[in-house]
Amino acid sequence: MKKSTVTFFMLCLASIALLAGCKKEVKPDEPDEPETPVTPVNTKPSLSIINQEGYIANGDTLQCGTIYNFGFIARSNSQTNAELSSLIILIDNEEKANLELSGTEYIYNDNISFPIDYPNDRVIITAILKDIGGKEVSQSLQVQLQKTNIEHPEPSIAILVGENFITGTIENPTIIDYNDENAINLKYGFHVESNAETMKELASLRITMDLITYDDGVYHDTFEDIIDLTGMTSYDFSDYLFEQREIITLMDGTITAVVTDVDNQTDTAVIAFTIIMDEAPLISRTIEWIRKGSILIGNTEEEMAALGLEWIGSYKEVFATIKPLNDDVVMYLCDGDDYYDIDTMNDKYAYFVNLAETSVPIEKYRNITIQNSADYNDMLAVIYGEEYFLIRINHADIETGSYGTQVTITGETK
């Protein structure tokens, strides 16, 4: 072996030994200290279900057709105190309410009812709340529906009951004495509702009045009215039995009401009545009106007003001036002798019918002179609202003194 080769070999061994002597022990990496977890801060508003008696709770079973209360309580986040912005209420994903809110608290109350043919057996009521920072939270109510089989799903109708309302039945009709002054105020009416279970909207109400009169024969008349109830679930109808005073003898009548809903289901109610006119004589009473100078004495003003009249003018006028109390009062001047030919209610109404056809109303009555006492043979026929008055002027007594002139008018009325 050459000397140079031996030298190279020795140098390599020395290098290896040197590297081995310089090797240090390497310790494994020590693990990092564990970090403390950070709990996220809840910045959302809060939304809770109203949980008290009378309100729907989660898991309740609801009866179709019954009205139930439900509600939610919305509050701002206690940390951010951000004001509330909006509240949306969904019923099975269909919007029921969309409210703009302000402030930090809002209580939502509402009621709900489901028809028998509601498509779902389970209902989800969802509330979605947002604040002005865009934070959102939701809450849901889940309930079951109890659907009962209904044998008669028709709407309902009932006869209205109250002061001046007639409620007679076919078996026991209301007896109406047409001589009674209150007969003109009699009314009839009906209350209609959708079926409580189906809650089907109403469609129409048909009112039919059948009248049979007995006056030298038997006569039959029918009057009908149809009321559109589209979109309604309840309705009250009422009307006066008589539009105005008429000449009536004996009459039987029925009023039939038929309510129909959108499924063409119906219900019916009938009111029956009999009108009698016993031809009792009219009762005549005396009147006395006194004016002293420009002052009406005693009950003169009140008594005249009850008949639809007033006494106007100054004490210097030659004639006393009597006129209708207002523009709705109609006054005719008639012959005083007619007063004694009108004995019954029918006579009176027949007389007024004839006046309307043959005479012209007057604006003032100025036949009474205040220069001297005198007898008179005038009659004022007055229509005041639904009342008809006959007023006969018999005499005017005139007195003069330091106070001026006193006029006393006497007569009778029926």
ZIMOCOR-V341496 format. One record per residue. N is the residue number from 1. RES is the residue in one small letter. PSI is psi in degrees with one decimal (999 if undefined). Layout:
N|RES|PSI ; N|RES|PSI
//
This chain:
1|m|137.4 ; 2|k|153.5 ; 3|k|-36.2 ; 4|s|-33.5 ; 5|t|-41.4 ; 6|v|-38.3 ; 7|t|-43.2 ; 8|f|-38.9 ; 9|f|-41.1 ; 10|m|-36.8 ; 11|l|-37.9 ; 12|c|-41.9 ; 13|l|-39.1 ; 14|a|-38.9 ; 15|s|-39.0 ; 16|i|-41.6 ; 17|a|-40.6 ; 18|l|-41.8 ; 19|l|-36.6 ; 20|a|-34.9 ; 21|g|-24.5 ; 22|c|-5.8 ; 23|k|128.2 ; 24|k|154.6 ; 25|e|126.4 ; 26|v|119.5 ; 27|k|144.8 ; 28|p|151.9 ; 29|d|134.4 ; 30|e|141.2 ; 31|p|150.6 ; 32|d|153.7 ; 33|e|133.8 ; 34|p|140.0 ; 35|e|144.0 ; 36|t|123.5 ; 37|p|144.4 ; 38|v|119.9 ; 39|t|124.4 ; 40|p|142.7 ; 41|v|126.2 ; 42|n|115.4 ; 43|t|9.5 ; 44|k|153.1 ; 45|p|171.1 ; 46|s|148.4 ; 47|l|124.0 ; 48|s|156.6 ; 49|i|137.2 ; 50|i|117.9 ; 51|n|85.1 ; 52|q|167.2 ; 53|e|135.8 ; 54|g|-2.0 ; 55|y|150.1 ; 56|i|139.4 ; 57|a|159.5 ; 58|n|132.8 ; 59|g|-2.5 ; 60|d|155.8 ; 61|t|124.2 ; 62|l|143.1 ; 63|q|128.4 ; 64|c|139.7 ; 65|g|-10.0 ; 66|t|142.5 ; 67|i|131.1 ; 68|y|150.7 ; 69|n|146.1 ; 70|f|163.9 ; 71|g|167.7 ; 72|f|151.8 ; 73|i|119.7 ; 74|a|132.7 ; 75|r|149.5 ; 76|s|159.5 ; 77|n|136.0 ; 78|s|-19.7 ; 79|q|-49.3 ; 80|t|-28.8 ; 81|n|26.2 ; 82|a|134.3 ; 83|e|150.9 ; 84|l|151.6 ; 85|s|-46.7 ; 86|s|156.0 ; 87|l|123.6 ; 88|i|133.4 ; 89|i|126.5 ; 90|l|138.5 ; 91|i|108.5 ; 92|d|48.1 ; 93|n|6.2 ; 94|e|130.8 ; 95|e|125.9 ; 96|k|-34.5 ; 97|a|145.6 ; 98|n|101.3 ; 99|l|138.1 ; 100|e|130.0 ; 101|l|162.0 ; 102|s|166.9 ; 103|g|-171.2 ; 104|t|-0.6 ; 105|e|143.0 ; 106|y|135.4 ; 107|i|121.5 ; 108|y|122.0 ; 109|n|139.8 ; 110|d|174.2 ; 111|n|163.0 ; 112|i|149.9 ; 113|s|147.9 ; 114|f|131.0 ; 115|p|163.9 ; 116|i|-27.1 ; 117|d|21.2 ; 118|y|133.9 ; 119|p|-21.5 ; 120|n|149.1 ; 121|d|-19.0 ; 122|r|140.1 ; 123|v|136.0 ; 124|i|121.3 ; 125|i|117.5 ; 126|t|136.1 ; 127|a|132.7 ; 128|i|120.0 ; 129|l|136.7 ; 130|k|149.9 ; 131|d|179.4 ; 132|i|-14.9 ; 133|g|2.1 ; 134|g|0.4 ; 135|k|140.1 ; 136|e|144.1 ; 137|v|152.5 ; 138|s|158.4 ; 139|q|143.0 ; 140|s|147.4 ; 141|l|129.5 ; 142|q|125.6 ; 143|v|160.3 ; 144|q|149.5 ; 145|l|133.9 ; 146|q|113.1 ; 147|k|113.2 ; 148|t|140.4 ; 149|n|127.4 ; 150|i|123.8 ; 151|e|-34.8 ; 152|h|87.6 ; 153|p|25.5 ; 154|e|159.2 ; 155|p|178.0 ; 156|s|151.8 ; 157|i|140.0 ; 158|a|149.5 ; 159|i|132.0 ; 160|l|139.1 ; 161|v|136.1 ; 162|g|-178.7 ; 163|e|130.6 ; 164|n|7.4 ; 165|f|134.3 ; 166|i|144.0 ; 167|t|22.3 ; 168|g|154.3 ; 169|t|172.6 ; 170|i|-41.7 ; 171|e|-29.2 ; 172|n|74.7 ; 173|p|153.3 ; 174|t|129.2 ; 175|i|123.5 ; 176|i|119.6 ; 177|d|108.5 ; 178|y|-12.1 ; 179|n|-20.0 ; 180|d|126.4 ; 181|e|-24.8 ; 182|n|-8.5 ; 183|a|-31.9 ; 184|i|-18.1 ; 185|n|-0.5 ; 186|l|141.8 ; 187|k|166.0 ; 188|y|156.5 ; 189|g|168.7 ; 190|f|146.4 ; 191|h|126.4 ; 192|v|147.1 ; 193|e|152.6 ; 194|s|158.5 ; 195|n|134.0 ; 196|a|-23.7 ; 197|e|-48.6 ; 198|t|-28.2 ; 199|m|30.4 ; 200|k|136.2 ; 201|e|151.2 ; 202|l|159.3 ; 203|a|-47.7 ; 204|s|161.0 ; 205|l|119.9 ; 206|r|123.2 ; 207|i|121.2 ; 208|t|126.0 ; 209|m|120.9 ; 210|d|125.4 ; 211|l|132.9 ; 212|i|117.5 ; 213|t|148.7 ; 214|y|97.6 ; 215|d|94.1 ; 216|d|38.7 ; 217|g|178.7 ; 218|v|126.3 ; 219|y|138.6 ; 220|h|128.0 ; 221|d|145.4 ; 222|t|133.5 ; 223|f|137.8 ; 224|e|143.6 ; 225|d|137.8 ; 226|i|127.0 ; 227|i|128.6 ; 228|d|122.5 ; 229|l|23.4 ; 230|t|130.2 ; 231|g|-3.1 ; 232|m|154.5 ; 233|t|-5.3 ; 234|s|156.1 ; 235|y|140.4 ; 236|d|129.4 ; 237|f|136.0 ; 238|s|154.5 ; 239|d|162.1 ; 240|y|143.6 ; 241|l|-37.4 ; 242|f|129.3 ; 243|e|-33.6 ; 244|q|169.8 ; 245|r|132.8 ; 246|e|168.2 ; 247|i|112.9 ; 248|i|137.1 ; 249|t|-135.9 ; 250|l|136.5 ; 251|m|138.0 ; 252|d|143.2 ; 253|g|151.9 ; 254|t|145.6 ; 255|i|115.0 ; 256|t|127.3 ; 257|a|129.8 ; 258|v|118.8 ; 259|v|138.7 ; 260|t|138.4 ; 261|d|-176.8 ; 262|v|-17.8 ; 263|d|11.1 ; 264|n|21.6 ; 265|q|143.3 ; 266|t|160.8 ; 267|d|152.6 ; 268|t|144.1 ; 269|a|146.4 ; 270|v|133.7 ; 271|i|134.0 ; 272|a|146.7 ; 273|f|158.0 ; 274|t|129.4 ; 275|i|129.8 ; 276|i|145.8 ; 277|m|98.4 ; 278|d|6.3 ; 279|e|35.0 ; 280|a|142.6 ; 281|p|144.0 ; 282|l|144.6 ; 283|i|124.0 ; 284|s|139.7 ; 285|r|154.7 ; 286|t|154.6 ; 287|i|152.4 ; 288|e|115.8 ; 289|w|131.1 ; 290|i|132.9 ; 291|r|125.5 ; 292|k|107.5 ; 293|g|-117.8 ; 294|s|9.5 ; 295|i|131.4 ; 296|l|131.9 ; 297|i|144.6 ; 298|g|-135.0 ; 299|n|17.6 ; 300|t|-49.0 ; 301|e|-44.6 ; 302|e|-42.4 ; 303|e|-39.8 ; 304|m|-40.4 ; 305|a|-35.2 ; 306|a|-24.2 ; 307|l|4.4 ; 308|g|21.4 ; 309|l|161.6 ; 310|e|153.6 ; 311|w|116.5 ; 312|i|-178.2 ; 313|g|169.0 ; 314|s|164.8 ; 315|y|-12.5 ; 316|k|-11.1 ; 317|e|151.7 ; 318|v|-31.1 ; 319|f|142.8 ; 320|a|139.3 ; 321|t|116.6 ; 322|i|132.1 ; 323|k|165.6 ; 324|p|147.2 ; 325|l|-35.0 ; 326|n|-178.2 ; 327|d|-15.6 ; 328|d|-10.3 ; 329|v|135.0 ; 330|v|131.5 ; 331|m|131.3 ; 332|y|147.6 ; 333|l|123.0 ; 334|c|168.3 ; 335|d|132.8 ; 336|g|-27.4 ; 337|d|-26.1 ; 338|d|-27.1 ; 339|y|-39.4 ; 340|y|-7.5 ; 341|d|-5.5 ; 342|i|103.8 ; 343|d|-27.5 ; 344|t|171.4 ; 345|m|-41.7 ; 346|n|-38.9 ; 347|d|-43.1 ; 348|k|-45.8 ; 349|y|-34.5 ; 350|a|-37.2 ; 351|y|-43.2 ; 352|f|-34.4 ; 353|v|-42.1 ; 354|n|-39.4 ; 355|l|-43.9 ; 356|a|-29.2 ; 357|e|-26.3 ; 358|t|-11.8 ; 359|s|166.2 ; 360|v|130.4 ; 361|p|155.1 ; 362|i|154.5 ; 363|e|-28.8 ; 364|k|150.4 ; 365|y|115.8 ; 366|r|43.2 ; 367|n|-15.1 ; 368|i|118.3 ; 369|t|146.3 ; 370|i|14.2 ; 371|q|-24.9 ; 372|n|157.3 ; 373|s|150.2 ; 374|a|158.7 ; 375|d|153.0 ; 376|y|158.1 ; 377|n|53.1 ; 378|d|152.7 ; 379|m|131.4 ; 380|l|124.4 ; 381|a|116.6 ; 382|v|131.3 ; 383|i|114.9 ; 384|y|98.3 ; 385|g|-119.5 ; 386|e|9.7 ; 387|e|147.6 ; 388|y|124.3 ; 389|f|138.5 ; 390|l|124.8 ; 391|i|112.2 ; 392|r|129.7 ; 393|i|115.3 ; 394|n|-41.7 ; 395|h|150.9 ; 396|a|123.6 ; 397|d|127.9 ; 398|i|128.2 ; 399|e|145.0 ; 400|t|152.8 ; 401|g|-167.9 ; 402|s|-23.8 ; 403|y|-11.2 ; 404|g|-136.2 ; 405|t|134.3 ; 406|q|128.0 ; 407|v|126.6 ; 408|t|116.4 ; 409|i|128.7 ; 410|t|150.6 ; 411|g|-152.4 ; 412|e|160.4 ; 413|t|151.7 ; 414|k|999
//
